[in-house]
Amino acid sequence: MKESPVKFVFVLSVICLFSAALLSMVYAKTQPILKQQQKEQESEAMKYVLPSAESFKYEEACGLWQGLDKDGNVAGYCFKAEEKGYSSVIKMMIGIDKDFRITGIKVLSQNETPGLGTRIIEVKADQTLWDVLGGKANKASGPAIPWFLKQFYGKTLDNINEVETISGATISSSAVVRAVKRELENIKECVLNKEN
């Protein structure tokens, strides 16, 4: 007995509708959890890039967070930047002090080529295996900072071009430099205009 093509179409349609409904339910359930995790990641990143701040207050006009010290005075600012790298969009959190000097950068997300573009977040070891085995290893004080991003610390718009890109990962590292420079210019202009 030959099966009707209409029956196959009907069965396939029911399976597709059921799958779509199930997928949308899973999405609806997980979306608030993902948003909460993203907020927590951003909060941790702000503390990392602007350690002098005790609390943060979002300022809609400039699209930044004011970092406040324990007395409620502005210690600096945090803002996000993103730029297309080689194989993904690189998203970062950047911290600056009141003089618009970079206090820290944290990459929030990237999907660059492993071993090449990912070198923008690579932490170089300053100890050898023999140091550790011989008991000569010193304890790390604070979080390890990726060597490429450490170049930005203390830089302003005047000398940000001194940051050296990574050979073999020029596209990814240049994307970070462009994003930081562009957003720093925008933030500085907005903050100065608001103060005047």
Number of C-alpha atoms within 10 A of each C-alpha: 3 4 7 8 8 9 10 11 11 11 11 12 12 12 12 12 12 11 12 12 12 12 12 11 11 11 12 11 11 11 11 11 11 12 11 11 12 13 12 12 12 19 14 12 22 27 18 19 22 26 17 17 22 15 18 22 13 14 11 8 9 15 14 20 19 25 27 19 16 11 8 12 12 18 22 24 29 28 23 22 20 21 20 18 22 19 13 15 16 22 19 21 23 26 29 27 20 14 10 19 19 27 23 26 29 21 19 16 13 21 13 21 15 8 11 18 24 15 22 23 16 16 14 12 9 8 11 11 11 10 12 11 9 9 9 12 14 10 6 7 6 6 7 12 16 17 15 19 21 17 18 23 17 15 19 18 15 9 10 19 14 11 17 14 19 16 11 12 19 17 18 27 26 20 19 26 19 17 19 25 18 15 16 23 14 13 20 18 12 15 16 9 9 10 6 5
